[in-house]
Amino acid sequence: MLNWRALPVRLAATLAAGLPPDSRSMMVLHGQKLTLAQTLQAAELDTLQAICWRIGRLAYVDEKPPTSILNTLLGKTEAESEDSPVQYFDSPEELEAAMRAAEGGEPDGKRH
């Protein structure tokens, strides 16, 4: 790996322009830990695991969902994953109650 600080700026720019996105230098420059292919493969596997878990959950009610392989590879913990702004609802009623609460009403539908 080249010492970029030791190269003249014009030469460093010329060399960097031709680097593929999954080269070590470009990944360090962009702060990435995984290549795009690795990220997509891990996301696909997480989706497949989630589908299998949902199908199998019908038989085993108290089984916990599988941990995310992508989050593990990226170094994220379960707590960081739970802080996501995405919310999931098990029924339309839960969604409607959350929408009423977000609009300023009460979860039971009463407004003050």
Phi and psi in radians as a Rosetta constraint file:
Dihedral C 1 N 2 CA 2 C 2 CIRCULARHARMONIC -1.343 0.35
Dihedral N 2 CA 2 C 2 N 3 CIRCULARHARMONIC 2.623 0.35
Dihedral C 2 N 3 CA 3 C 3 CIRCULARHARMONIC -1.529 0.35
Dihedral N 3 CA 3 C 3 N 4 CIRCULARHARMONIC 1.740 0.35
Dihedral C 3 N 4 CA 4 C 4 CIRCULARHARMONIC -1.109 0.35
Dihedral N 4 CA 4 C 4 N 5 CIRCULARHARMONIC -0.506 0.35
Dihedral C 4 N 5 CA 5 C 5 CIRCULARHARMONIC -1.261 0.35
Dihedral N 5 CA 5 C 5 N 6 CIRCULARHARMONIC -0.390 0.35
Dihedral C 5 N 6 CA 6 C 6 CIRCULARHARMONIC -1.481 0.35
Dihedral N 6 CA 6 C 6 N 7 CIRCULARHARMONIC -0.259 0.35
Dihedral C 6 N 7 CA 7 C 7 CIRCULARHARMONIC -1.518 0.35
Dihedral N 7 CA 7 C 7 N 8 CIRCULARHARMONIC 2.628 0.35
Dihedral C 7 N 8 CA 8 C 8 CIRCULARHARMONIC -1.093 0.35
Dihedral N 8 CA 8 C 8 N 9 CIRCULARHARMONIC 2.601 0.35
Dihedral C 8 N 9 CA 9 C 9 CIRCULARHARMONIC -1.025 0.35
Dihedral N 9 CA 9 C 9 N 10 CIRCULARHARMONIC -0.771 0.35
Dihedral C 9 N 10 CA 10 C 10 CIRCULARHARMONIC -1.079 0.35
Dihedral N 10 CA 10 C 10 N 11 CIRCULARHARMONIC -0.754 0.35
Dihedral C 10 N 11 CA 11 C 11 CIRCULARHARMONIC -1.171 0.35
Dihedral N 11 CA 11 C 11 N 12 CIRCULARHARMONIC -0.730 0.35
Dihedral C 11 N 12 CA 12 C 12 CIRCULARHARMONIC -1.078 0.35
Dihedral N 12 CA 12 C 12 N 13 CIRCULARHARMONIC -0.724 0.35
Dihedral C 12 N 13 CA 13 C 13 CIRCULARHARMONIC -1.139 0.35
Dihedral N 13 CA 13 C 13 N 14 CIRCULARHARMONIC -0.715 0.35
Dihedral C 13 N 14 CA 14 C 14 CIRCULARHARMONIC -1.118 0.35
Dihedral N 14 CA 14 C 14 N 15 CIRCULARHARMONIC -0.758 0.35
Dihedral C 14 N 15 CA 15 C 15 CIRCULARHARMONIC -1.196 0.35
Dihedral N 15 CA 15 C 15 N 16 CIRCULARHARMONIC -0.704 0.35
Dihedral C 15 N 16 CA 16 C 16 CIRCULARHARMONIC -1.199 0.35
Dihedral N 16 CA 16 C 16 N 17 CIRCULARHARMONIC -0.529 0.35
Dihedral C 16 N 17 CA 17 C 17 CIRCULARHARMONIC -1.132 0.35
Dihedral N 17 CA 17 C 17 N 18 CIRCULARHARMONIC -0.468 0.35
Dihedral C 17 N 18 CA 18 C 18 CIRCULARHARMONIC -1.693 0.35
Dihedral N 18 CA 18 C 18 N 19 CIRCULARHARMONIC 0.044 0.35
Dihedral C 18 N 19 CA 19 C 19 CIRCULARHARMONIC -1.334 0.35
Dihedral N 19 CA 19 C 19 N 20 CIRCULARHARMONIC 2.414 0.35
Dihedral C 19 N 20 CA 20 C 20 CIRCULARHARMONIC -1.247 0.35
Dihedral N 20 CA 20 C 20 N 21 CIRCULARHARMONIC 2.716 0.35
Dihedral C 20 N 21 CA 21 C 21 CIRCULARHARMONIC -1.069 0.35
Dihedral N 21 CA 21 C 21 N 22 CIRCULARHARMONIC -0.441 0.35
Dihedral C 21 N 22 CA 22 C 22 CIRCULARHARMONIC -1.677 0.35
Dihedral N 22 CA 22 C 22 N 23 CIRCULARHARMONIC 0.252 0.35
Dihedral C 22 N 23 CA 23 C 23 CIRCULARHARMONIC -1.295 0.35
Dihedral N 23 CA 23 C 23 N 24 CIRCULARHARMONIC 2.695 0.35
Dihedral C 23 N 24 CA 24 C 24 CIRCULARHARMONIC -1.032 0.35
Dihedral N 24 CA 24 C 24 N 25 CIRCULARHARMONIC -0.708 0.35
Dihedral C 24 N 25 CA 25 C 25 CIRCULARHARMONIC -1.125 0.35
Dihedral N 25 CA 25 C 25 N 26 CIRCULARHARMONIC -0.792 0.35
Dihedral C 25 N 26 CA 26 C 26 CIRCULARHARMONIC -1.185 0.35
Dihedral N 26 CA 26 C 26 N 27 CIRCULARHARMONIC -0.631 0.35
Dihedral C 26 N 27 CA 27 C 27 CIRCULARHARMONIC -1.164 0.35
Dihedral N 27 CA 27 C 27 N 28 CIRCULARHARMONIC -0.695 0.35
Dihedral C 27 N 28 CA 28 C 28 CIRCULARHARMONIC -1.160 0.35
Dihedral N 28 CA 28 C 28 N 29 CIRCULARHARMONIC -0.721 0.35
Dihedral C 28 N 29 CA 29 C 29 CIRCULARHARMONIC -1.055 0.35
Dihedral N 29 CA 29 C 29 N 30 CIRCULARHARMONIC -0.690 0.35
Dihedral C 29 N 30 CA 30 C 30 CIRCULARHARMONIC -1.630 0.35
Dihedral N 30 CA 30 C 30 N 31 CIRCULARHARMONIC 0.016 0.35
Dihedral C 30 N 31 CA 31 C 31 CIRCULARHARMONIC 1.237 0.35
Dihedral N 31 CA 31 C 31 N 32 CIRCULARHARMONIC 0.485 0.35
Dihedral C 31 N 32 CA 32 C 32 CIRCULARHARMONIC -1.647 0.35
Dihedral N 32 CA 32 C 32 N 33 CIRCULARHARMONIC 2.537 0.35
Dihedral C 32 N 33 CA 33 C 33 CIRCULARHARMONIC -1.779 0.35
Dihedral N 33 CA 33 C 33 N 34 CIRCULARHARMONIC -0.456 0.35
Dihedral C 33 N 34 CA 34 C 34 CIRCULARHARMONIC -2.185 0.35
Dihedral N 34 CA 34 C 34 N 35 CIRCULARHARMONIC 2.662 0.35
Dihedral C 34 N 35 CA 35 C 35 CIRCULARHARMONIC -1.316 0.35
Dihedral N 35 CA 35 C 35 N 36 CIRCULARHARMONIC 2.896 0.35
Dihedral C 35 N 36 CA 36 C 36 CIRCULARHARMONIC -1.057 0.35
Dihedral N 36 CA 36 C 36 N 37 CIRCULARHARMONIC -0.725 0.35
Dihedral C 36 N 37 CA 37 C 37 CIRCULARHARMONIC -1.088 0.35
Dihedral N 37 CA 37 C 37 N 38 CIRCULARHARMONIC -0.757 0.35
Dihedral C 37 N 38 CA 38 C 38 CIRCULARHARMONIC -1.126 0.35
Dihedral N 38 CA 38 C 38 N 39 CIRCULARHARMONIC -0.700 0.35
Dihedral C 38 N 39 CA 39 C 39 CIRCULARHARMONIC -1.118 0.35
Dihedral N 39 CA 39 C 39 N 40 CIRCULARHARMONIC -0.784 0.35
Dihedral C 39 N 40 CA 40 C 40 CIRCULARHARMONIC -1.148 0.35
Dihedral N 40 CA 40 C 40 N 41 CIRCULARHARMONIC -0.688 0.35
Dihedral C 40 N 41 CA 41 C 41 CIRCULARHARMONIC -1.129 0.35
Dihedral N 41 CA 41 C 41 N 42 CIRCULARHARMONIC -0.723 0.35
Dihedral C 41 N 42 CA 42 C 42 CIRCULARHARMONIC -1.165 0.35
Dihedral N 42 CA 42 C 42 N 43 CIRCULARHARMONIC -0.678 0.35
Dihedral C 42 N 43 CA 43 C 43 CIRCULARHARMONIC -1.148 0.35
Dihedral N 43 CA 43 C 43 N 44 CIRCULARHARMONIC -0.694 0.35
Dihedral C 43 N 44 CA 44 C 44 CIRCULARHARMONIC -1.091 0.35
Dihedral N 44 CA 44 C 44 N 45 CIRCULARHARMONIC -0.756 0.35
Dihedral C 44 N 45 CA 45 C 45 CIRCULARHARMONIC -1.153 0.35
Dihedral N 45 CA 45 C 45 N 46 CIRCULARHARMONIC -0.676 0.35
Dihedral C 45 N 46 CA 46 C 46 CIRCULARHARMONIC -1.079 0.35
Dihedral N 46 CA 46 C 46 N 47 CIRCULARHARMONIC -0.721 0.35
Dihedral C 46 N 47 CA 47 C 47 CIRCULARHARMONIC -1.126 0.35
Dihedral N 47 CA 47 C 47 N 48 CIRCULARHARMONIC -0.764 0.35
Dihedral C 47 N 48 CA 48 C 48 CIRCULARHARMONIC -1.095 0.35
Dihedral N 48 CA 48 C 48 N 49 CIRCULARHARMONIC -0.725 0.35
Dihedral C 48 N 49 CA 49 C 49 CIRCULARHARMONIC -1.087 0.35
Dihedral N 49 CA 49 C 49 N 50 CIRCULARHARMONIC -0.716 0.35
Dihedral C 49 N 50 CA 50 C 50 CIRCULARHARMONIC -1.121 0.35
Dihedral N 50 CA 50 C 50 N 51 CIRCULARHARMONIC -0.722 0.35
Dihedral C 50 N 51 CA 51 C 51 CIRCULARHARMONIC -1.109 0.35
Dihedral N 51 CA 51 C 51 N 52 CIRCULARHARMONIC -0.823 0.35
Dihedral C 51 N 52 CA 52 C 52 CIRCULARHARMONIC -1.096 0.35
Dihedral N 52 CA 52 C 52 N 53 CIRCULARHARMONIC -0.667 0.35
Dihedral C 52 N 53 CA 53 C 53 CIRCULARHARMONIC -1.162 0.35
Dihedral N 53 CA 53 C 53 N 54 CIRCULARHARMONIC -0.738 0.35
Dihedral C 53 N 54 CA 54 C 54 CIRCULARHARMONIC -1.104 0.35
Dihedral N 54 CA 54 C 54 N 55 CIRCULARHARMONIC -0.713 0.35
Dihedral C 54 N 55 CA 55 C 55 CIRCULARHARMONIC -1.158 0.35
Dihedral N 55 CA 55 C 55 N 56 CIRCULARHARMONIC -0.784 0.35
Dihedral C 55 N 56 CA 56 C 56 CIRCULARHARMONIC -1.271 0.35
Dihedral N 56 CA 56 C 56 N 57 CIRCULARHARMONIC -0.394 0.35
Dihedral C 56 N 57 CA 57 C 57 CIRCULARHARMONIC -1.145 0.35
Dihedral N 57 CA 57 C 57 N 58 CIRCULARHARMONIC -0.389 0.35
Dihedral C 57 N 58 CA 58 C 58 CIRCULARHARMONIC -1.068 0.35
Dihedral N 58 CA 58 C 58 N 59 CIRCULARHARMONIC -0.524 0.35
Dihedral C 58 N 59 CA 59 C 59 CIRCULARHARMONIC -1.580 0.35
Dihedral N 59 CA 59 C 59 N 60 CIRCULARHARMONIC -0.582 0.35
Dihedral C 59 N 60 CA 60 C 60 CIRCULARHARMONIC -2.097 0.35
Dihedral N 60 CA 60 C 60 N 61 CIRCULARHARMONIC 1.678 0.35
Dihedral C 60 N 61 CA 61 C 61 CIRCULARHARMONIC -1.180 0.35
Dihedral N 61 CA 61 C 61 N 62 CIRCULARHARMONIC -0.737 0.35
Dihedral C 61 N 62 CA 62 C 62 CIRCULARHARMONIC -1.570 0.35
Dihedral N 62 CA 62 C 62 N 63 CIRCULARHARMONIC 0.279 0.35
Dihedral C 62 N 63 CA 63 C 63 CIRCULARHARMONIC -1.357 0.35
Dihedral N 63 CA 63 C 63 N 64 CIRCULARHARMONIC 2.379 0.35
Dihedral C 63 N 64 CA 64 C 64 CIRCULARHARMONIC -1.389 0.35
Dihedral N 64 CA 64 C 64 N 65 CIRCULARHARMONIC 2.630 0.35
Dihedral C 64 N 65 CA 65 C 65 CIRCULARHARMONIC -1.165 0.35
Dihedral N 65 CA 65 C 65 N 66 CIRCULARHARMONIC 2.693 0.35
Dihedral C 65 N 66 CA 66 C 66 CIRCULARHARMONIC -1.195 0.35
Dihedral N 66 CA 66 C 66 N 67 CIRCULARHARMONIC 2.631 0.35
Dihedral C 66 N 67 CA 67 C 67 CIRCULARHARMONIC -1.315 0.35
Dihedral N 67 CA 67 C 67 N 68 CIRCULARHARMONIC 2.611 0.35
Dihedral C 67 N 68 CA 68 C 68 CIRCULARHARMONIC -1.334 0.35
Dihedral N 68 CA 68 C 68 N 69 CIRCULARHARMONIC 2.196 0.35
Dihedral C 68 N 69 CA 69 C 69 CIRCULARHARMONIC -1.220 0.35
Dihedral N 69 CA 69 C 69 N 70 CIRCULARHARMONIC -0.668 0.35
Dihedral C 69 N 70 CA 70 C 70 CIRCULARHARMONIC -1.085 0.35
Dihedral N 70 CA 70 C 70 N 71 CIRCULARHARMONIC -0.780 0.35
Dihedral C 70 N 71 CA 71 C 71 CIRCULARHARMONIC -1.116 0.35
Dihedral N 71 CA 71 C 71 N 72 CIRCULARHARMONIC -0.637 0.35
Dihedral C 71 N 72 CA 72 C 72 CIRCULARHARMONIC -1.122 0.35
Dihedral N 72 CA 72 C 72 N 73 CIRCULARHARMONIC -0.775 0.35
Dihedral C 72 N 73 CA 73 C 73 CIRCULARHARMONIC -1.157 0.35
Dihedral N 73 CA 73 C 73 N 74 CIRCULARHARMONIC -0.583 0.35
Dihedral C 73 N 74 CA 74 C 74 CIRCULARHARMONIC -1.457 0.35
Dihedral N 74 CA 74 C 74 N 75 CIRCULARHARMONIC -0.134 0.35
Dihedral C 74 N 75 CA 75 C 75 CIRCULARHARMONIC 1.448 0.35
Dihedral N 75 CA 75 C 75 N 76 CIRCULARHARMONIC 0.328 0.35
Dihedral C 75 N 76 CA 76 C 76 CIRCULARHARMONIC -1.530 0.35
Dihedral N 76 CA 76 C 76 N 77 CIRCULARHARMONIC 2.520 0.35
Dihedral C 76 N 77 CA 77 C 77 CIRCULARHARMONIC -1.610 0.35
Dihedral N 77 CA 77 C 77 N 78 CIRCULARHARMONIC 2.976 0.35
Dihedral C 77 N 78 CA 78 C 78 CIRCULARHARMONIC -1.081 0.35
Dihedral N 78 CA 78 C 78 N 79 CIRCULARHARMONIC -0.663 0.35
Dihedral C 78 N 79 CA 79 C 79 CIRCULARHARMONIC -1.127 0.35
Dihedral N 79 CA 79 C 79 N 80 CIRCULARHARMONIC -0.697 0.35
Dihedral C 79 N 80 CA 80 C 80 CIRCULARHARMONIC -1.153 0.35
Dihedral N 80 CA 80 C 80 N 81 CIRCULARHARMONIC -0.615 0.35
Dihedral C 80 N 81 CA 81 C 81 CIRCULARHARMONIC -1.217 0.35
Dihedral N 81 CA 81 C 81 N 82 CIRCULARHARMONIC -0.590 0.35
Dihedral C 81 N 82 CA 82 C 82 CIRCULARHARMONIC -1.312 0.35
Dihedral N 82 CA 82 C 82 N 83 CIRCULARHARMONIC -0.295 0.35
Dihedral C 82 N 83 CA 83 C 83 CIRCULARHARMONIC -1.396 0.35
Dihedral N 83 CA 83 C 83 N 84 CIRCULARHARMONIC 0.159 0.35
Dihedral C 83 N 84 CA 84 C 84 CIRCULARHARMONIC -1.132 0.35
Dihedral N 84 CA 84 C 84 N 85 CIRCULARHARMONIC 2.530 0.35
Dihedral C 84 N 85 CA 85 C 85 CIRCULARHARMONIC -1.302 0.35
Dihedral N 85 CA 85 C 85 N 86 CIRCULARHARMONIC -0.089 0.35
Dihedral C 85 N 86 CA 86 C 86 CIRCULARHARMONIC -1.397 0.35
Dihedral N 86 CA 86 C 86 N 87 CIRCULARHARMONIC 2.293 0.35
Dihedral C 86 N 87 CA 87 C 87 CIRCULARHARMONIC -2.039 0.35
Dihedral N 87 CA 87 C 87 N 88 CIRCULARHARMONIC 2.539 0.35
Dihedral C 87 N 88 CA 88 C 88 CIRCULARHARMONIC -2.043 0.35
Dihedral N 88 CA 88 C 88 N 89 CIRCULARHARMONIC 2.478 0.35
Dihedral C 88 N 89 CA 89 C 89 CIRCULARHARMONIC -2.209 0.35
Dihedral N 89 CA 89 C 89 N 90 CIRCULARHARMONIC 2.465 0.35
Dihedral C 89 N 90 CA 90 C 90 CIRCULARHARMONIC -1.511 0.35
Dihedral N 90 CA 90 C 90 N 91 CIRCULARHARMONIC -0.292 0.35
Dihedral C 90 N 91 CA 91 C 91 CIRCULARHARMONIC -2.581 0.35
Dihedral N 91 CA 91 C 91 N 92 CIRCULARHARMONIC 2.773 0.35
Dihedral C 91 N 92 CA 92 C 92 CIRCULARHARMONIC -1.089 0.35
Dihedral N 92 CA 92 C 92 N 93 CIRCULARHARMONIC -0.535 0.35
Dihedral C 92 N 93 CA 93 C 93 CIRCULARHARMONIC -1.134 0.35
Dihedral N 93 CA 93 C 93 N 94 CIRCULARHARMONIC -0.709 0.35
Dihedral C 93 N 94 CA 94 C 94 CIRCULARHARMONIC -1.105 0.35
Dihedral N 94 CA 94 C 94 N 95 CIRCULARHARMONIC -0.698 0.35
Dihedral C 94 N 95 CA 95 C 95 CIRCULARHARMONIC -1.104 0.35
Dihedral N 95 CA 95 C 95 N 96 CIRCULARHARMONIC -0.818 0.35
Dihedral C 95 N 96 CA 96 C 96 CIRCULARHARMONIC -1.102 0.35
Dihedral N 96 CA 96 C 96 N 97 CIRCULARHARMONIC -0.676 0.35
Dihedral C 96 N 97 CA 97 C 97 CIRCULARHARMONIC -1.135 0.35
Dihedral N 97 CA 97 C 97 N 98 CIRCULARHARMONIC -0.707 0.35
Dihedral C 97 N 98 CA 98 C 98 CIRCULARHARMONIC -1.173 0.35
Dihedral N 98 CA 98 C 98 N 99 CIRCULARHARMONIC -0.656 0.35
Dihedral C 98 N 99 CA 99 C 99 CIRCULARHARMONIC -1.132 0.35
Dihedral N 99 CA 99 C 99 N 100 CIRCULARHARMONIC -0.755 0.35
Dihedral C 99 N 100 CA 100 C 100 CIRCULARHARMONIC -1.086 0.35
Dihedral N 100 CA 100 C 100 N 101 CIRCULARHARMONIC -0.732 0.35
Dihedral C 100 N 101 CA 101 C 101 CIRCULARHARMONIC -1.140 0.35
Dihedral N 101 CA 101 C 101 N 102 CIRCULARHARMONIC -0.664 0.35
Dihedral C 101 N 102 CA 102 C 102 CIRCULARHARMONIC -1.225 0.35
Dihedral N 102 CA 102 C 102 N 103 CIRCULARHARMONIC -0.519 0.35
Dihedral C 102 N 103 CA 103 C 103 CIRCULARHARMONIC -1.402 0.35
Dihedral N 103 CA 103 C 103 N 104 CIRCULARHARMONIC -0.043 0.35
Dihedral C 103 N 104 CA 104 C 104 CIRCULARHARMONIC 1.857 0.35
Dihedral N 104 CA 104 C 104 N 105 CIRCULARHARMONIC -0.059 0.35
Dihedral C 104 N 105 CA 105 C 105 CIRCULARHARMONIC -1.570 0.35
Dihedral N 105 CA 105 C 105 N 106 CIRCULARHARMONIC -3.094 0.35
Dihedral C 105 N 106 CA 106 C 106 CIRCULARHARMONIC -1.590 0.35
Dihedral N 106 CA 106 C 106 N 107 CIRCULARHARMONIC 2.687 0.35
Dihedral C 106 N 107 CA 107 C 107 CIRCULARHARMONIC -1.031 0.35
Dihedral N 107 CA 107 C 107 N 108 CIRCULARHARMONIC -0.433 0.35
Dihedral C 107 N 108 CA 108 C 108 CIRCULARHARMONIC -1.522 0.35
Dihedral N 108 CA 108 C 108 N 109 CIRCULARHARMONIC 0.029 0.35
Dihedral C 108 N 109 CA 109 C 109 CIRCULARHARMONIC 1.721 0.35
Dihedral N 109 CA 109 C 109 N 110 CIRCULARHARMONIC -0.103 0.35
Dihedral C 109 N 110 CA 110 C 110 CIRCULARHARMONIC -1.518 0.35
Dihedral N 110 CA 110 C 110 N 111 CIRCULARHARMONIC 2.404 0.35
Dihedral C 110 N 111 CA 111 C 111 CIRCULARHARMONIC -1.906 0.35
Dihedral N 111 CA 111 C 111 N 112 CIRCULARHARMONIC 2.586 0.35
